Amino acid sequence: MSTGTLRNPNDPLNPEKLDPAVLHDDTNYASGKIAFFQYVSVAVFLFLIAGFWKLQVQNNELYSEAAERNRIKSTPILAARGKILDREGRTIVDNHSSFSVYLSRENLKDEHLPAIAAGLNMDFEELSSRLRRFRSRPKYQAIVIKEELSPAEIAFVESHHDPDTFPELELVHVQHRLYPRDNLLAHAIGYVGEVTEAELDLADFARYNQGDVIGKAGIERQYNEILMGVDGQRQVVVDNKGNEREVIRYKEAEPGRSLQLTVDLDLQIVAELALEGRRGSVVAMDPRNGEVLAMVSRPSFDPNKFAGRIRQKDWNEIFNNPEKPMLNRAIQANLAPGSTFKPLVALAALENGVIDENTTFHCPGGMSFYGHYHACHKKGGHGTVNLHQAIAQSCDVFFYNVGNRLGIDKLAKLGELAGLGKETGIDLPFEYRGVLPSSRWKARTLRQPWFPGDTISVAIGQGYLAITPLQLAVMTGGIAAGGVWQRPHMVKDPNRIEPRKSDVNLDNVNQVVYGMYGVVNQGGTGRVARLPGIDVCGKTGTAQLASNELLRSSARLAAELRDNAWFVGFAPRVNPEIVVAVLFEAGGHGDQAAPISRDVIKAYFDKKNRNVNRLPTLALAPHAQKGFAN
Amino acid sequence: MASYRSIKDFDWGLLLIALLICSIGILQIFSAGQGTKWRDLWWKQIIFVCLGLVLMWIVSSIDYHTLLGQVPILYGATIVLLILTALFGVKIFEARRWIALPGGFLFQISEFAKLVIVLLVARFLTELRTESLHWKDLAKLVGLVIVPMLMVMKQPDLGTSMTYMPILAMGVFLAGLRWQYTVLIAALALVLIPSSWFLLKDYQKSRIQTFLDPSRDPKGDGYQVIQSKIAIGNGGMWGKGVTRGTQTRYQFLPVPHTDFVFAAFAEEHGFVGVVFVLGLYFLLFMQIVQNAQTAPDRGGMYICMCICATLLFHLLVNVGMVVGRMPVTGIPLPLMSNGGSGMLSVFLMLGLVNNVRLRRFVN
């Protein structure tokens, strides 16, 4: 050591001043402490290695999945739904292109929300309540915050969804359902909507995923599988900023298939116009094969309001309307058919031999049965009438007597064959079955025996009897076709179900049809339905909703419970091609419903005879007007 | 300077292990930097390693007794430089930790202050001739250490200032502390640590809260820890392979070249790689401990043990952080993390250790 010049001679560290022996042994006193430190080091290393063991060996799969979720982003490519076409291939329901904005909540920064809401012209409250509503959904699933963006809103999203501004925004191209204007065929078509949480719990909906848009009502629901298509998917690798690095999977969407209906748009439009401003329903059907040519229910609703996310206000307006616009009266109005039921009674009576064409009854304007007086709709009475006159003039007393002779169960037997009291099996969801009373029915549902007096009301289409307009069309069409009842259907279907046939005597059928010919053409109750050159047959019905005594007691009740007007018509008289059932709620009298039926039948024959230019026109789906990025 | 016997006495084992760890670090910085703005950092790291070797050689050459003799000057210079940093330092991310040197280099005084504190503690304790520390001496030593510590804490740089603690603790531990004092200090710590909560800045509080529950803020402070754990877990037993770590490559892992370099390494090399590298660190530390055991005097022993303590502390806090067992602090991983000042300061420490070794056969 020769560096002493640097050292202070008094420095205790100066080796010259210290006893070298002391210095050498000096470190030994610490050897225990050093050993202790070594154990501490071992413990630190074991502590750290245990941490890696837990992450890398024990939970490797968990973290690998997390890494994949980080890295791989999937965006759905939404499949367009199939179009819905009329019987001639004309488009009824189409799609239009639009953009929706999705919000990814994985990277969501709450302080971005007010600016996002402002850019999308949304209320901040609306946006936050929407986020709250979807809180239970998994975070990695982006949620729709606005649909049908305007060009300005699209520009906002496109210029702001970069990693540095609002990376949580995502623009998705969607095909929106576009329904015809003026609520055309709204009930039969139905509407689509996003599958709800509650529906996902049902077995029928198990195959759908959250966020899927599915048919909720009508054809859209019934044929959802065909119409829906299969969504595609695009999987990309992204970095932490959300920048795409590479596409690892691309699956095109398979669009849904188109569906051709049996509905004839021309007839549909005529029927819609004829019922405009009224409450009720029109069903036009080809009795030869069950093809539904037109189906109208009024009041109606605009399915376009459901095509997106329905606004609460619209929803309330539709569902709180006392006139129940969502009800498809064609298959869901369960009402007494009134005298439109008489042809079936007549046929049953003829078939069972309780009357023949020459049987007459005297109508003094009413008659007592089993201690109850039953009035005829004609105050002075019809005098003595036979079957033909009784149908043409709709004599109630005649049919009271016929019903009394026939008995309920023989009537019910033919009624069942004609499709009453059960679903017609039309390809629409939520069909009502109606009520076809019989002694068995009464015993089962009311737990009471059938009284002969019960039959009297049923014989004129009142009492326990309840049918839908579609059932009336099917029943009447089947009688007119000679006892062949087809299953009604909305979609062109080569796999037709065999009709129910009965071995009714065609002479008896002709007797009944002749009576219905008289209704229209021989000064009967439905003479307004007459069409020159066409053998229109039909039957009016006026169904009471309350007893005469009750109606007389209150003018307000009388106005509210005005009789329902019915009419069922078919043409031509032999081998009918079209049957039209009309329900005009609170129409007052059946002859109020007859012109509606006449208009549809006229349109059918005008078209058949190539006089198509006489048909009225209606604005249909305004395809090119909505949407802008097609 | 022929104060050491020969080139053979140089601690080649220590150097070899250190260079091995550095190479792995450089490889990892290279891999993580692929396709990012950090792609050139790996060769800068090589330059710093070379620079570090030079410094190590220089510091080995000066007898550590000489260095111990200069502690007052070194200590004073450090305090002055820390004041200069506070006044004229470069501000990055709201922190004033660096002094700009010509040529665009940033010089972090607080990293080099570690060495000065090691020398200070060694000198102070060797001057004592008692079997155990008297409370007056203890107070004096704590006072000397706490001044630079508070200055660094104010920069703010809580992480670096905390690395001074193990130096002090190791010194006091070796010097011997009566058990009454130990109890007293433990009691004081129990009172002071919770109350110091109120002195912490908001971001520091939230880091500790996030450590206790990372899911509390998965997009903010918790993000780093969650992504780091995902990266490590994703590596599995054998790793994803160099440049194949998706967490690293797609930058989900924050700063994969500095504080989280070990997480990036763990993703690409798996548990096996982790155990290998941690094993290297363990060997390095044991080599330092061995030098302490063979040191010629108390001064040399203090130097080696204090260095070992602070390096172990770095490792524990940094690796503990990436694996989610320690709160997030900006303490780099010695020899692996990118950063010039940190790298040079570690090589200086290794130089000091080597210095002690070279003088173990005092005449």
Contacts between the chains, C-beta under 8 A, distances in Angstrom:
chain1	res1	chain2	res2	distance
A	1	B	3	7.3
A	1	B	63	7.8
A	1	B	362	7.9
A	1	B	363	7.1
A	3	B	3	7.3
A	3	B	63	6.2
A	3	B	65	8.0
A	3	B	66	6.1
A	6	B	66	5.5
A	6	B	69	5.9
A	7	B	65	7.9
A	7	B	69	6.1
A	8	B	69	7.5
A	11	B	69	6.6
A	12	B	126	7.3
A	12	B	127	5.6
A	12	B	129	7.9
A	13	B	65	5.7
A	13	B	68	6.0
A	13	B	69	6.9
A	13	B	123	7.6
A	13	B	126	6.4
A	13	B	127	7.7
A	13	B	299	6.4
A	15	B	65	7.7
A	15	B	362	6.8
A	20	B	362	7.1
A	23	B	296	6.7
A	23	B	297	4.5
A	23	B	298	7.6
A	23	B	362	7.4
A	24	B	296	6.9
A	24	B	297	7.7
A	24	B	362	7.7
A	26	B	297	5.8
A	26	B	298	5.0
A	27	B	292	7.7
A	27	B	293	7.1
A	27	B	295	5.7
A	27	B	297	7.0
A	27	B	298	6.3
A	27	B	300	7.8
A	27	B	301	4.7
A	30	B	174	5.1
A	30	B	298	7.9
A	30	B	301	6.2
A	30	B	305	7.9
A	31	B	293	6.7
A	33	B	173	6.3
A	33	B	174	5.6
A	34	B	289	6.1
A	34	B	292	6.1
A	34	B	293	6.0
A	34	B	305	6.8
A	37	B	170	7.5
A	37	B	173	8.0
A	37	B	289	6.9
A	37	B	305	6.9
A	37	B	308	7.4
A	37	B	309	7.4
A	38	B	286	7.1
A	38	B	289	6.0
A	40	B	312	7.9
A	41	B	282	6.9
A	41	B	285	5.6
A	41	B	286	7.5
A	41	B	289	7.8
A	41	B	312	5.9
A	42	B	282	7.9
A	44	B	312	6.2
A	44	B	315	7.4
A	44	B	316	5.1
A	45	B	278	5.8
A	45	B	281	7.7
A	45	B	282	5.4
A	47	B	316	7.8
A	47	B	320	7.6
A	47	B	325	7.1
A	48	B	278	6.4
A	48	B	315	7.7
A	48	B	316	7.1
A	48	B	319	5.0
A	48	B	320	6.3
A	48	B	323	6.5
A	48	B	325	7.4
A	49	B	274	7.3
A	49	B	275	6.3
A	49	B	278	6.2
A	51	B	319	8.0
A	51	B	320	7.2
A	51	B	323	3.7
A	51	B	324	6.9
A	51	B	325	4.9
A	52	B	232	6.5
A	52	B	266	6.5
A	52	B	271	5.7
A	52	B	274	4.8
A	52	B	275	7.6
A	52	B	323	5.9
A	53	B	271	6.7
A	55	B	229	5.8
A	55	B	232	4.6
A	55	B	233	4.2
A	55	B	323	6.5
A	55	B	324	7.6
A	56	B	232	6.0
A	56	B	233	6.0
A	56	B	235	5.5
A	56	B	236	5.6
A	56	B	237	6.5
A	56	B	266	6.8
A	56	B	270	6.3
A	56	B	271	4.2
A	56	B	274	7.2
A	57	B	236	7.4
A	57	B	237	5.9
A	57	B	271	5.6
A	59	B	233	5.5
A	60	B	233	5.9
A	60	B	234	7.7
A	60	B	235	8.0
A	60	B	236	4.3
A	60	B	237	7.2
A	62	B	233	6.5
A	63	B	229	6.7
A	63	B	230	5.0
A	63	B	232	7.2
A	63	B	233	2.3
A	63	B	234	5.1
A	64	B	233	7.0
A	64	B	234	5.2
A	64	B	236	7.0
A	66	B	230	4.6
A	66	B	233	7.3
A	66	B	234	7.6
A	67	B	230	5.2
A	67	B	231	7.2
A	67	B	233	7.7
A	67	B	234	4.0
A	67	B	246	5.5
A	67	B	247	5.5
A	67	B	252	7.7
A	68	B	246	7.9
A	70	B	227	7.6
A	70	B	230	6.7
A	70	B	246	7.4
A	70	B	247	6.9
A	70	B	250	7.5
A	70	B	252	5.1
A	71	B	246	4.8
A	71	B	247	7.9
A	71	B	250	5.7
A	71	B	252	7.4
A	107	B	219	6.8
A	109	B	219	7.0
A	237	B	246	7.9
A	237	B	250	6.9
A	238	B	250	7.0
A	239	B	250	3.9
A	239	B	251	5.1
A	239	B	252	7.4
A	240	B	227	7.9
A	240	B	250	6.2
A	240	B	251	4.6
A	240	B	252	4.6
A	241	B	251	7.4
A	245	B	250	6.6
